[in-house]
Amino acid sequence: MSIKIGITGYIGMGKTTVASIFSKKKISVWDADLEVHKLYKKGELGYNMITSLYPNLKDEKKINREKLSLLIRENKVDLSKIEKIIHPLLVNSRKNFIDRNRNEKVIVFDIPLLYETNADEWLDLVILVKCSKKVQMKRLLMRKNYDKKKIEYLLSKQMELGRERKKPNFIINTNQSIKIIENKIIDIINRVEQLND
């Protein structure tokens, strides 16, 4: 049975960087955001279900996440209805991933809303990724289609979620150099693999 490690943290904290280091170390990673991207592609079940509810989201290739985000902020699209469609599809994708990798010692899950979706209840360990506010803002402003107004909105939504109420097993500060982050991850992998021996 694989040990399941979850990675979480606020937007711009460095979750993708941490997950990519696990991948580099030949550990399979399930990425919730990536799976949502797949479900939003034209012809996929997620796309079909969402566009049947909101026809104005129809597009040539996929649901435009920028447009969706704007419509949610303008209260023209109900986020809870989108989540009710996408969440069961993500659960199914995750179960398939676990099944495909059942012989691996360790598998990793990159889940931004880990605590909010109670994923800590089925995960064995949780890594919280953190960085300073200054570094976070710098990273977000470098992203395509991100301005201060959008960032402030996203951060205010995340702060409402109150994620600090639960304690992770490990904390990784991504203000540090990649080498230090990588060494910390190697240490976590070694410790976890010993648990599974």
C-alpha positions as a printed NumPy array, in Angstrom:
array([[  0.   ,   0.   ,   0.   ],
       [  1.388,   3.403,  -1.035],
       [  1.948,   6.196,   1.461],
       [ -0.093,   9.155,   0.217],
       [  1.434,  12.609,   0.666],
       [ -0.552,  15.784,   0.016],
       [  0.957,  19.144,  -0.943],
       [ -0.984,  22.331,  -0.232],
       [ -0.519,  26.072,   0.284],
       [ -1.919,  29.41 ,  -0.804],
       [ -1.635,  30.553,  -4.419],
       [  1.897,  31.554,  -5.466],
       [  3.571,  29.788,  -2.532],
       [  5.498,  27.27 ,  -4.657],
       [  3.382,  24.09 ,  -4.662],
       [  4.185,  23.398,  -8.321],
       [  7.923,  23.708,  -7.652],
       [  7.723,  21.283,  -4.73 ],
       [  5.583,  18.825,  -6.744],
       [  8.021,  19.006,  -9.69 ],
       [ 10.912,  18.014,  -7.393],
       [  8.965,  14.92 ,  -6.31 ],
       [  8.404,  14.105, -10.013],
       [ 12.129,  14.567, -10.661],
       [ 12.767,  11.99 ,  -7.937],
       [ 10.582,   9.502,  -9.902],
       [  7.602,   9.81 ,  -7.582],
       [  4.168,   9.911,  -9.256],
       [  2.234,  13.15 ,  -8.697],
       [ -1.5  ,  13.752,  -9.145],
       [ -2.098,  17.455,  -9.803],
       [ -5.647,  18.673,  -9.046],
       [ -5.288,  21.839, -11.188],
       [ -3.943,  19.848, -14.133],
       [ -6.867,  17.431, -13.87 ],
       [ -9.322,  20.36 , -13.883],
       [ -7.6  ,  21.66 , -17.058],
       [ -8.189,  18.249, -18.667],
       [-11.857,  18.207, -17.627],
       [-12.344,  21.696, -19.127],
       [-11.24 ,  20.54 , -22.612],
       [-13.913,  20.461, -25.308],
       [-15.498,  17.01 , -25.532],
       [-14.593,  16.074, -21.943],
       [-17.374,  15.322, -19.457],
       [-16.576,  18.412, -17.352],
       [-16.792,  20.687, -20.39 ],
       [-20.065,  19.147, -21.561],
       [-21.733,  19.366, -18.152],
       [-20.606,  22.947, -17.432],
       [-21.485,  24.321, -20.882],
       [-24.923,  22.696, -20.745],
       [-25.488,  24.72 , -17.543],
       [-23.722,  27.875, -18.792],
       [-23.803,  27.923, -22.642],
       [-21.916,  31.257, -22.709],
       [-18.801,  29.334, -21.601],
       [-18.706,  27.326, -24.848],
       [-15.412,  27.68 , -26.715],
       [-13.531,  26.175, -29.66 ],
       [-10.992,  24.243, -27.536],
       [-11.8  ,  24.445, -23.812],
       [-13.55 ,  26.444, -21.124],
       [-11.676,  29.72 , -20.817],
       [-10.587,  29.865, -17.193],
       [-10.015,  33.623, -17.338],
       [-13.583,  34.179, -18.573],
       [-14.938,  31.718, -15.991],
       [-13.025,  33.494, -13.203],
       [-14.388,  36.88 , -14.315],
       [-17.987,  35.599, -14.498],
       [-17.662,  34.102, -11.006],
       [-16.377,  37.436,  -9.654],
       [-19.307,  39.212, -11.341],
       [-21.746,  36.641,  -9.823],
       [-22.891,  35.56 , -13.301],
       [-21.722,  32.004, -12.676],
       [-22.33 ,  30.099,  -9.423],
       [-19.004,  28.635,  -8.29 ],
       [-20.727,  26.074,  -6.046],
       [-22.554,  24.63 ,  -9.096],
       [-19.243,  24.301, -10.993],
       [-17.672,  22.598,  -7.958],
       [-20.588,  20.128,  -7.709],
       [-19.9  ,  19.092, -11.311],
       [-16.091,  18.965, -11.121],
       [-15.535,  17.484,  -7.637],
       [-16.955,  13.965,  -8.328],
       [-14.98 ,  13.829, -11.593],
       [-11.791,  14.735,  -9.713],
       [-12.505,  12.066,  -7.083],
       [-12.816,   9.492,  -9.868],
       [ -9.565,  10.658, -11.504],
       [ -7.779,  10.464,  -8.149],
       [ -9.047,   6.939,  -7.433],
       [ -7.785,   5.798, -10.842],
       [ -4.384,   7.367, -10.096],
       [ -4.156,   5.56 ,  -6.739],
       [ -5.1  ,   2.279,  -8.399],
       [ -2.53 ,   2.693, -11.218],
       [  0.237,   3.406,  -8.691],
       [ -0.743,   0.939,  -5.955],
       [  2.673,  -0.789,  -6.062],
       [  4.608,   2.457,  -5.48 ],
       [  6.036,   3.148,  -2.005],
       [  5.051,   6.825,  -2.103],
       [  2.6  ,   8.82 ,  -4.225],
       [  1.967,  12.564,  -4.08 ],
       [ -1.129,  14.754,  -4.493],
       [ -0.879,  18.462,  -5.333],
       [ -4.179,  19.821,  -3.947],
       [ -4.574,  23.593,  -3.436],
       [ -7.823,  23.164,  -1.436],
       [ -6.572,  20.151,   0.498],
       [ -7.974,  21.028,   3.928],
       [-11.103,  22.664,   2.518],
       [-12.068,  19.412,   0.742],
       [-11.055,  17.3  ,   3.797],
       [ -8.413,  15.479,   1.748],
       [ -6.298,  15.251,   4.918],
       [ -8.745,  12.553,   6.072],
       [ -7.59 ,  10.068,   3.378],
       [ -3.972,  11.266,   3.021],
       [ -1.239,   9.831,   5.256],
       [  0.871,  13.001,   5.447],
       [  0.518,  16.667,   4.487],
       [  3.179,  19.145,   3.351],
       [  2.316,  22.836,   3.683],
       [  4.233,  25.065,   1.266],
       [  4.884,  28.627,   2.432],
       [  6.776,  31.768,   1.431],
       [  6.81 ,  35.441,   2.402],
       [  4.029,  37.788,   1.254],
       [  6.582,  39.785,  -0.751],
       [  7.806,  36.708,  -2.678],
       [  4.221,  35.525,  -3.186],
       [  3.158,  38.874,  -4.733],
       [  6.258,  38.972,  -6.938],
       [  5.506,  35.466,  -8.274],
       [  1.83 ,  36.213,  -8.906],
       [  2.514,  39.479, -10.733],
       [  4.802,  37.549, -13.109],
       [  1.89 ,  35.301, -14.142],
       [ -0.003,  35.915, -17.347],
       [ -3.321,  37.793, -16.928],
       [ -2.692,  38.51 , -13.236],
       [ -3.035,  42.08 , -11.963],
       [ -3.226,  43.436,  -8.413],
       [ -7.044,  43.487,  -8.438],
       [ -7.294,  39.813,  -9.42 ],
       [ -4.577,  38.811,  -6.925],
       [ -6.298,  40.672,  -4.074],
       [ -9.592,  38.944,  -4.909],
       [ -7.978,  35.475,  -4.993],
       [ -6.082,  36.059,  -1.751],
       [ -9.205,  37.353,   0.021],
       [-11.117,  34.194,  -1.019],
       [ -8.318,  31.971,   0.278],
       [ -8.08 ,  33.817,   3.585],
       [-11.832,  33.203,   4.096],
       [-11.163,  29.474,   3.919],
       [ -9.225,  29.531,   7.209],
       [ -6.742,  26.83 ,   6.295],
       [ -4.483,  27.548,   9.306],
       [ -6.772,  25.562,  11.612],
       [ -5.042,  22.245,  10.881],
       [ -1.426,  21.226,  11.374],
       [  0.615,  19.776,   8.512],
       [  3.25 ,  17.07 ,   9.046],
       [  5.9  ,  19.07 ,   7.2  ],
       [  6.368,  22.734,   6.238],
       [  8.534,  23.762,   3.285],
       [  9.539,  27.417,   2.991],
       [ 10.116,  28.254,  -0.687],
       [ 11.9  ,  31.551,   0.093],
       [ 14.986,  29.336,   0.219],
       [ 17.148,  28.16 ,  -2.672],
       [ 16.015,  25.267,  -4.872],
       [ 18.906,  23.189,  -3.511],
       [ 17.746,  23.608,   0.104],
       [ 14.131,  22.832,  -0.908],
       [ 15.295,  19.756,  -2.835],
       [ 17.333,  18.5  ,   0.143],
       [ 14.322,  18.892,   2.432],
       [ 12.18 ,  16.876,  -0.009],
       [ 14.85 ,  14.145,  -0.288],
       [ 14.837,  13.946,   3.528],
       [ 11.018,  13.641,   3.578],
       [ 11.128,  10.904,   0.9  ],
       [ 13.783,   8.941,   2.823],
       [ 11.873,   9.176,   6.094],
       [  8.556,   8.198,   4.486],
       [ 10.022,   5.277,   2.518],
       [ 11.491,   3.894,   5.761],
       [  7.971,   3.879,   7.233],
       [  6.874,   1.69 ,   4.346],
       [  9.712,  -0.875,   4.61 ]])
